[in-house]
Amino acid sequence: MYDRRMKRAIKLSVLVPIYNEEKTLKEVLQKLLSVSDVSEVIVVDDGSTDSTPEILAKLKHKKLKTFRKENGGKGSALRFALEHATGEYVLIQDADLEYDPEDIPGLLEPIKRGRVDIVYGSRFLGPHLNLLFWHRVGNSVLNFLVNILYNTTLSDMETCYKVVPTKLLRELKLTSNAFDIEPEITCKLLKRGHKIFEVPISYIGRDFSEGKKITWRDGVSAVRTIVQLRLTNQ
């Protein structure tokens, strides 16, 4: 009989899309590289116009792979990074330090114990800084829509912290170029019958003066993606 106290080792690739994050990228990468569970960190500079390229050029580590491409949006950068992942699992990490790499071991724990295959880190189950009011409303609306249309009970479908088997994520044949990559991943997983396990994570949200990039237009795009994927065979 399988002993659930036993843990299996997994190889984790962290995908980091970056656009103009000169203030935080060095710190977030140092934190990621110090996490023993992380096997490789794949950074894609999505055409940054600040000093991001120069900072990345100076960072050297055996776990670190860096690439630069023309600006195309978060989704395009993630899809590019996914092509280069060699780990059994992938995790998405924004470079703005809203999400703390110290939470990664907790995300991997249910997978290591063989309980689940897909884990989301929920910002609303764990300790978090107060969010901007309309961002919180937007998240609630998107969660409600996904839960109704896909018959689930997720608390944070838009979370950046998603741990998914690499092979499975590639099989989803992702197409989004912008922030709508997040609902696309979630909806395609749910539509294929995959179960998502949520664990609490900490969250320190930024406001626009600190460089936050997502706007109401991205919310509209997310709604469109959620509905279209429910109505099509994708």
C-alpha positions as CSV (number, residue, x, y, z in Angstrom):
1,M,0.0,0.0,0.0
2,Y,1.2,3.5,-0.8
3,D,2.5,5.4,2.2
4,R,1.3,9.0,1.9
5,R,4.0,10.1,4.4
6,M,6.5,9.4,1.7
7,K,7.4,12.3,-0.6
8,R,8.6,12.0,-4.2
9,A,11.1,14.4,-5.7
10,I,10.0,16.6,-8.5
11,K,11.9,18.8,-10.9
12,L,10.3,22.3,-11.0
13,S,10.8,24.9,-13.7
14,V,9.8,28.4,-12.8
15,L,8.6,30.6,-15.7
16,V,9.2,34.3,-15.2
17,P,7.8,36.8,-17.7
18,I,9.3,40.3,-17.3
19,Y,8.5,43.7,-18.6
20,N,10.1,46.8,-17.1
21,E,10.6,45.4,-13.6
22,E,14.1,46.9,-12.9
23,K,13.2,47.7,-9.3
24,T,12.3,44.1,-8.2
25,L,13.6,41.6,-10.7
26,K,17.0,41.1,-9.0
27,E,15.4,40.4,-5.6
28,V,12.7,38.1,-6.9
29,L,15.3,36.1,-8.9
30,Q,17.6,35.8,-6.0
31,K,14.7,34.5,-3.9
32,L,13.7,32.0,-6.5
33,L,17.2,30.7,-7.0
34,S,17.6,30.1,-3.3
35,V,14.6,27.8,-3.1
36,S,15.9,24.2,-3.1
37,D,12.8,22.9,-4.8
38,V,13.4,25.1,-7.9
39,S,15.4,23.2,-10.5
40,E,15.5,26.0,-13.1
41,V,14.3,29.6,-13.6
42,I,13.4,30.6,-17.1
43,V,13.2,34.4,-17.5
44,V,11.7,35.9,-20.7
45,D,12.3,39.7,-21.0
46,D,9.3,40.8,-23.1
47,G,10.9,43.8,-24.7
48,S,11.6,45.9,-21.6
49,T,12.5,49.5,-22.2
50,D,14.1,50.2,-18.8
51,S,17.4,48.7,-17.4
52,T,15.9,45.2,-17.1
53,P,18.2,43.8,-20.0
54,E,21.3,45.2,-18.4
55,I,20.4,43.8,-15.0
56,L,19.7,40.3,-16.4
57,A,23.0,40.3,-18.3
58,K,24.9,40.6,-15.1
59,L,23.0,37.8,-13.3
60,K,24.7,34.4,-13.6
61,H,23.6,31.1,-12.0
62,K,23.5,27.5,-13.1
63,K,19.7,27.4,-12.6
64,L,19.1,30.6,-14.5
65,K,18.1,30.8,-18.2
66,T,17.4,34.2,-19.7
67,F,15.8,35.1,-23.0
68,R,14.7,38.4,-24.7
69,K,12.0,38.9,-27.3
70,E,9.9,41.6,-28.8
71,N,7.1,42.9,-26.6
72,G,4.0,40.8,-27.1
73,G,2.4,40.6,-23.6
74,K,2.5,38.3,-20.6
75,G,0.9,35.4,-22.4
76,S,3.3,35.5,-25.3
77,A,6.3,35.5,-22.8
78,L,4.9,32.6,-20.8
79,R,4.3,30.5,-24.0
80,F,7.9,31.3,-25.1
81,A,9.2,30.3,-21.6
82,L,7.2,27.0,-21.7
83,E,9.0,25.9,-24.8
84,H,12.3,25.9,-22.9
85,A,11.1,24.2,-19.7
86,T,12.7,20.9,-18.9
87,G,11.1,20.3,-15.5
88,E,8.4,17.8,-14.8
89,Y,6.3,20.7,-13.4
90,V,6.1,24.4,-14.1
91,L,5.2,27.3,-11.8
92,I,4.4,30.8,-13.0
93,Q,6.1,33.7,-11.1
94,D,5.6,37.4,-11.8
95,A,8.6,39.5,-11.3
96,D,7.0,42.2,-9.1
97,L,7.3,40.5,-5.7
98,E,3.5,40.5,-5.1
99,Y,4.0,36.7,-4.8
100,D,6.6,35.4,-2.4
101,P,8.9,32.5,-3.5
102,E,9.0,31.4,0.1
103,D,5.5,30.0,-0.5
104,I,6.7,27.6,-3.2
105,P,7.5,24.6,-0.9
106,G,3.9,24.8,0.4
107,L,2.6,24.7,-3.1
108,L,4.6,21.6,-3.9
109,E,3.8,19.7,-0.7
110,P,0.5,18.1,-1.9
111,I,2.1,17.1,-5.2
112,K,5.1,15.5,-3.4
113,R,2.8,13.5,-1.3
114,G,1.0,12.2,-4.4
115,R,-2.3,13.7,-3.4
116,V,-2.9,16.0,-6.5
117,D,-1.3,17.0,-9.8
118,I,-2.4,20.7,-10.0
119,V,-2.0,23.2,-7.3
120,Y,-3.0,26.9,-7.2
121,G,-1.9,29.4,-4.6
122,S,-4.9,31.4,-3.4
123,R,-4.3,35.0,-2.4
124,F,-7.7,35.0,-0.6
125,L,-7.2,32.0,1.6
126,G,-3.9,33.3,3.0
127,P,-2.6,36.5,4.6
128,H,-2.6,39.5,2.2
129,L,-2.3,43.2,2.0
130,N,-5.6,45.0,1.3
131,L,-6.3,45.0,-2.5
132,L,-7.4,47.9,-4.5
133,F,-11.2,47.9,-4.2
134,W,-12.1,47.5,-7.9
135,H,-9.4,44.8,-8.4
136,R,-11.0,42.8,-5.6
137,V,-14.5,43.3,-7.2
138,G,-13.1,42.3,-10.5
139,N,-11.5,39.1,-9.1
140,S,-14.8,38.2,-7.4
141,V,-16.7,38.6,-10.6
142,L,-14.3,36.5,-12.6
143,N,-14.3,33.8,-9.9
144,F,-18.1,33.7,-9.8
145,L,-18.3,33.4,-13.5
146,V,-15.8,30.6,-13.7
147,N,-17.4,28.7,-10.8
148,I,-20.8,28.9,-12.5
149,L,-19.8,28.1,-16.0
150,Y,-17.3,25.3,-15.1
151,N,-19.0,23.9,-12.0
152,T,-16.3,24.4,-9.5
153,T,-15.6,26.4,-6.3
154,L,-12.2,28.1,-6.9
155,S,-11.4,31.1,-4.7
156,D,-8.7,32.6,-6.9
157,M,-8.8,31.5,-10.6
158,E,-6.6,34.5,-11.6
159,T,-3.7,33.7,-9.3
160,C,-0.2,33.8,-10.8
161,Y,0.9,30.9,-8.6
162,K,-0.2,27.9,-10.7
163,V,1.8,24.6,-10.5
164,V,0.9,22.3,-13.4
165,P,2.6,19.3,-15.0
166,T,4.7,20.6,-17.9
167,K,3.4,18.1,-20.4
168,L,-0.2,18.9,-19.5
169,L,0.3,22.7,-19.8
170,R,1.8,22.1,-23.3
171,E,-1.2,20.0,-24.3
172,L,-3.5,22.9,-23.6
173,K,-2.2,24.6,-26.7
174,L,-2.3,28.1,-25.2
175,T,-2.9,31.0,-27.5
176,S,-3.3,34.1,-25.4
177,N,-0.8,36.9,-25.6
178,A,-1.8,39.1,-22.7
179,F,-3.1,38.8,-19.2
180,D,-5.9,36.6,-20.5
181,I,-3.4,33.7,-20.4
182,E,-4.5,33.2,-16.7
183,P,-8.2,32.5,-17.3
184,E,-7.2,30.5,-20.5
185,I,-5.1,28.1,-18.4
186,T,-7.8,27.7,-15.7
187,C,-10.7,27.3,-18.1
188,K,-8.9,24.8,-20.3
189,L,-7.9,22.7,-17.3
190,L,-11.4,22.7,-15.9
191,K,-13.0,22.0,-19.2
192,R,-10.8,18.9,-19.6
193,G,-12.0,17.6,-16.2
194,H,-8.8,18.3,-14.2
195,K,-9.2,19.0,-10.5
196,I,-7.4,22.0,-9.0
197,F,-6.2,22.0,-5.4
198,E,-5.8,25.4,-3.6
199,V,-3.4,26.3,-0.8
200,P,-3.1,29.6,0.9
201,I,-0.3,32.0,0.0
202,S,0.7,35.4,1.1
203,Y,0.2,38.4,-1.2
204,I,1.5,42.0,-1.2
205,G,-0.4,43.7,-4.0
206,R,1.0,46.8,-5.8
207,D,-1.0,49.9,-6.9
208,F,-0.5,51.7,-10.2
209,S,2.0,54.2,-8.8
210,E,4.2,51.2,-7.9
211,G,4.0,49.7,-11.4
212,K,0.9,47.6,-11.5
213,K,0.0,47.0,-15.1
214,I,-3.4,45.1,-15.2
215,T,-6.4,47.3,-15.9
216,W,-10.2,47.1,-16.4
217,R,-9.6,46.3,-20.0
218,D,-7.8,43.1,-19.0
219,G,-10.9,42.2,-16.9
220,V,-13.1,42.6,-20.0
221,S,-10.7,40.4,-22.0
222,A,-10.8,37.8,-19.2
223,V,-14.6,37.6,-19.3
224,R,-14.5,37.2,-23.0
225,T,-12.0,34.3,-22.7
226,I,-14.0,32.6,-20.0
227,V,-17.2,32.7,-22.0
228,Q,-15.7,31.8,-25.3
229,L,-13.8,28.8,-24.0
230,R,-17.0,27.5,-22.4
231,L,-18.9,27.8,-25.7
232,T,-16.3,26.3,-28.0
233,N,-14.4,23.0,-28.4
234,Q,-11.0,24.5,-27.6
